[in-house]
Structures are given as structure tokens and as C-alpha cells.
Amino acid sequence: MTKFISEPKVYLVSRPSVDWEQVAAFLADEGVPGIPDSIRAGDDESAAVIEISARLCYMSYGRGRRDIEEFVTNLLSSKDGSVFEHVNYGFVFTGVSRSLTHELVRHRAGFAYSQRSQRYVDETDAPFVLPPALAMMDGDAEEAGLIIKGALEAASESYDRLVEVLQAAIPRDKFESRTDHRKAVRQAARAVLPNATETKIFVTGNVRAWRHFIEMRGAVFADVEIRNLALRVLEELQKEAPLLFGDFTIDELPDGTRTATPKYSKV
Ligand SMILES: Cc1cc2nc3c(=O)[nH]c(=O)nc-3n(C[C@H](O)[C@H](O)[C@H](O)COP(=O)(O)OP(=O)(O)OC[C@H]3O[C@@H](n4cnc5c(N)ncnc54)[C@H](O)[C@@H]3O)c2cc1C
């Protein structure tokens, strides 16, 4: 029975952390004011990393702007983006399509990726991600749904059949291990898997990179599936690091989808 998915799952699995003892030791060694006079971000570790790195440039601990919101906003508005690269967040995304991850991995600067392999992992029971357009249509949604689901079921059957046939057709003795033989079978059989095939991906990005990704993929001209994901990521990061992502506004379009727009573009 082929499974279909309509919504991604988004797990925020890693976040920055500060070793306050080491920060205090550094400040003491340098003879500058200690915490909290030097670091106004206090317990907000995401903003603290930004503040510690930015203040190091001018050794301005204990001097200058006292309000952390004003401090971070000044960095954003003056496009002092490099300090935002010190703060990393890691997400696991599941229930996303291969077409989404193909677009996602085009974002190079500041990102690291680990994606489920179609060569090592069997895709026999792989679910498929339905395009969000299906839920947005007024007329003929039923017919479009039948066409899409029919095509995906046929692809799934072709994959299963191909695996069976290739297992017998590709000589086992040409490979050192069973794993290598299985890999040869799966890497050939995946040729018939469509863009809609579900995949899972671990993505770590720094704040500068995530801001750029959300700006590009949260815009109205982005594909609806990746736009939905960008909005979900933004919602998590706005809770997690409000000072670093609070300038994005979220709007709802007449078709029910949403967009994200930053006040400070491409920091
Ligand atoms: C709506 C939409 C439609 C698209 N359509 C297509 C399409 O039809 N075909 C297609 O091929 N792609 C398409 N793309 C992908 C797009 O061209 C980019 O590859 C993708 O958005 C990644 O963004 P980026 O180039 O800013 O790279 P990122 O890796 O996110 O880099 C961030 C920034 O770092 C800098 N940077 C990164 N790498 C370099 C480098 N090597 N040299 C210099 N500066 C660098 C740039 O300033 C860049 O903007 C589309 C993207 C969107 C949002």
C-alpha cells in the first residue's frame, strides 16, 4: 500500500551553547569587565555568541551599546553579517520530497548536509510527498489527485519489480560483498523513482545562511513545498533566537499559503 505525505516534519536538533566559565576566564585574562557588565545578552546564548564575537573586534566589552536588542539590530541593519556565522542550528527534515531537497542543497555557503541514500537504503516502501497544489485547487482536485497518485503507485511498483529483476540479472560474483551487490541493484532501480519520493535530510546552517535561505525560499516566487518548509524553520528560529530572526514578517496570501520577508535583506 503506497503511503502519501502532505506535511513535512521539522526537528530542531542542535543549537549553540556557550561555555560561560571560559568566557569569564578570557575576560579576566584581558582585564576587561566581567559578565554581566561585558555581555548584555545574558542567558540568550544565540545573541551572546554574536555579542562576544562582535565585541572582540574592537575589544569593546563593557563599553558602547547597553541594550542587546539595539546591539544586534545595529549589526543586522549595517549588514555586519560575518558575526552571525558563529551561531549554528541543525534541523532534521522528514516528509520532504527529493525535488525539495534538490532545491535546498543549492544553498552552499554556511550549510552542511547529510541525506538518506537511495543507493544504500531500500526504497520499496518509500512514501511519496504530494504537491501542496493538490490541497489548494478549487476544481478538478480529485482528478489531479487520481492522476498523481496513480503515477506514483506505478513508479513504486516499477521500482519493486526492478529490484527483483536486477537482483537476479546483476551477477553477485562480480562484487566483493553483498552490500556492494545490493548497492548496484538499488542505484540502478532508483532511476524510476520520481521527484515526489520522500527523503530525510539533516541540515546544519549558520544564522547568516539560514536568514538567506528563509529570504529566498520564503518569498512568493519560491515553490510552495520549500516555502512551507522555510516558514516552519523561521517559526522555530523566531522562538529560539528572537533577536536574530525577529525582523522577518509572515504574511498570508489569498491562496492560503504564507510568505516570509525580512526587514534586513541579505545581511
Ligand atoms: C525562486 C527560485 C527559482 C530558482 N530557479 C532556478 C533555476 O531555474 N535553475 C537553477 O539552476 N537554479 C534556480 N534557483 C537556485 C538559485 O539560482 C540558487 O542556486 C539558490 O537559490 C542558492 O542561492 P545562492 O546562490 O544565493 O547560494 P547560497 O549558497 O545560499 O549562498 C549565499 C550567498 O553567498 C554568496 N556565495 C555563495 N557561493 C558563492 C560563490 N561560489 N561565489 C561567490 N559568492 C558566493 C552569494 O552572495 C550567495 O547569494 C532558484 C532559486 C529560487 C529561490
The ligand as an SDF file (V2000), in Angstrom:
LIG
                    3D

 53 58  0  0  0  0  0  0  0  0999 V2000
   12.5130   31.1140   -6.8390 C   0  0  0  0  0  0  0  0  0  0  0  0
   13.7970   30.4770   -7.2540 C   0  0  0  0  0  0  0  0  0  0  0  0
   13.9330   29.9350   -8.5080 C   0  0  0  0  0  0  0  0  0  0  0  0
   15.1280   29.3170   -8.8970 C   0  0  0  0  0  0  0  0  0  0  0  0
   15.2180   28.7780  -10.1590 N   0  0  0  0  0  0  0  0  0  0  0  0
   16.3710   28.1840  -10.5350 C   0  0  0  0  0  0  0  0  0  0  0  0
   16.5080   27.6040  -11.8460 C   0  0  0  0  0  0  0  0  0  0  0  0
   15.6000   27.6420  -12.6480 O   0  0  0  0  0  0  0  0  0  0  0  0
   17.6660   26.9980  -12.1730 N   0  0  0  0  0  0  0  0  0  0  0  0
   18.7250   26.9590  -11.2990 C   0  0  0  0  0  0  0  0  0  0  0  0
   19.7780   26.4180  -11.6450 O   0  0  0  0  0  0  0  0  0  0  0  0
   18.6230   27.4890  -10.0570 N   0  0  0  0  0  0  0  0  0  0  0  0
   17.4900   28.0890   -9.6600 C   0  0  0  0  0  0  0  0  0  0  0  0
   17.3890   28.6140   -8.3960 N   0  0  0  0  0  0  0  0  0  0  0  0
   18.5100   28.4350   -7.4580 C   0  0  0  0  0  0  0  0  0  0  0  0
   19.3630   29.7130   -7.3210 C   0  0  0  0  0  0  0  0  0  0  0  0
   19.9230   30.0650   -8.5610 O   0  0  0  0  0  0  0  0  0  0  0  0
   20.4750   29.4790   -6.2710 C   0  0  0  0  0  0  0  0  0  0  0  0
   21.3320   28.4520   -6.7110 O   0  0  0  0  0  0  0  0  0  0  0  0
   19.9520   29.0920   -4.9260 C   0  0  0  0  0  0  0  0  0  0  0  0
   18.8500   29.9030   -4.5510 O   0  0  0  0  0  0  0  0  0  0  0  0
   21.0610   29.2120   -3.8860 C   0  0  0  0  0  0  0  0  0  0  0  0
   21.2310   30.5740   -3.5310 O   0  0  0  0  0  0  0  0  0  0  0  0
   22.6070   31.3350   -3.6220 P   0  0  0  0  0  0  0  0  0  0  0  0
   23.2080   31.3060   -4.9600 O   0  0  0  0  0  0  0  0  0  0  0  0
   22.3620   32.6850   -3.0340 O   0  0  0  0  0  0  0  0  0  0  0  0
   23.6210   30.4480   -2.7790 O   0  0  0  0  0  0  0  0  0  0  0  0
   23.9950   30.2160   -1.2620 P   0  0  0  0  0  0  0  0  0  0  0  0
   24.8720   29.0330   -1.2380 O   0  0  0  0  0  0  0  0  0  0  0  0
   22.7730   30.1950   -0.3990 O   0  0  0  0  0  0  0  0  0  0  0  0
   24.9370   31.4160   -0.9180 O   0  0  0  0  0  0  0  0  0  0  0  0
   24.5970   32.5710   -0.1810 C   0  0  0  0  0  0  0  0  0  0  0  0
   25.3640   33.7380   -0.7810 C   0  0  0  0  0  0  0  0  0  0  0  0
   26.7680   33.5160   -0.6370 O   0  0  0  0  0  0  0  0  0  0  0  0
   27.4410   34.0460   -1.7900 C   0  0  0  0  0  0  0  0  0  0  0  0
   28.0910   32.9120   -2.4910 N   0  0  0  0  0  0  0  0  0  0  0  0
   27.8590   31.5850   -2.3090 C   0  0  0  0  0  0  0  0  0  0  0  0
   28.6420   30.8490   -3.0880 N   0  0  0  0  0  0  0  0  0  0  0  0
   29.3990   31.7180   -3.8030 C   0  0  0  0  0  0  0  0  0  0  0  0
   30.3820   31.5500   -4.7810 C   0  0  0  0  0  0  0  0  0  0  0  0
   30.7620   30.3640   -5.2090 N   0  0  0  0  0  0  0  0  0  0  0  0
   30.9420   32.6570   -5.3150 N   0  0  0  0  0  0  0  0  0  0  0  0
   30.5730   33.8900   -4.8920 C   0  0  0  0  0  0  0  0  0  0  0  0
   29.6190   34.1240   -3.9590 N   0  0  0  0  0  0  0  0  0  0  0  0
   29.0380   33.0400   -3.4140 C   0  0  0  0  0  0  0  0  0  0  0  0
   26.3930   34.7000   -2.6640 C   0  0  0  0  0  0  0  0  0  0  0  0
   26.2990   36.0580   -2.3210 O   0  0  0  0  0  0  0  0  0  0  0  0
   25.1350   33.9600   -2.2640 C   0  0  0  0  0  0  0  0  0  0  0  0
   23.9430   34.6810   -2.5210 O   0  0  0  0  0  0  0  0  0  0  0  0
   16.2160   29.2440   -7.9870 C   0  0  0  0  0  0  0  0  0  0  0  0
   16.0820   29.8140   -6.7140 C   0  0  0  0  0  0  0  0  0  0  0  0
   14.8910   30.4220   -6.3270 C   0  0  0  0  0  0  0  0  0  0  0  0
   14.7820   30.9990   -4.9380 C   0  0  0  0  0  0  0  0  0  0  0  0
  1  2  1  0
  2  3  1  0
  2 52  2  0
  3  4  2  0
  4  5  1  0
  4 50  1  0
  5  6  2  0
  6  7  1  0
  6 13  1  0
  7  8  2  0
  7  9  1  0
  9 10  1  0
 10 11  2  0
 10 12  1  0
 12 13  2  0
 13 14  1  0
 14 15  1  0
 14 50  1  0
 15 16  1  0
 16 17  1  0
 16 18  1  0
 18 19  1  0
 18 20  1  0
 20 21  1  0
 20 22  1  0
 22 23  1  0
 23 24  1  0
 24 25  2  0
 24 26  1  0
 24 27  1  0
 27 28  1  0
 28 29  2  0
 28 30  1  0
 28 31  1  0
 31 32  1  0
 32 33  1  0
 33 34  1  0
 33 48  1  0
 34 35  1  0
 35 36  1  0
 35 46  1  0
 36 37  1  0
 36 45  1  0
 37 38  2  0
 38 39  1  0
 39 40  1  0
 39 45  2  0
 40 41  1  0
 40 42  2  0
 42 43  1  0
 43 44  2  0
 44 45  1  0
 46 47  1  0
 46 48  1  0
 48 49  1  0
 50 51  2  0
 51 52  1  0
 52 53  1  0
M  END
$$$$
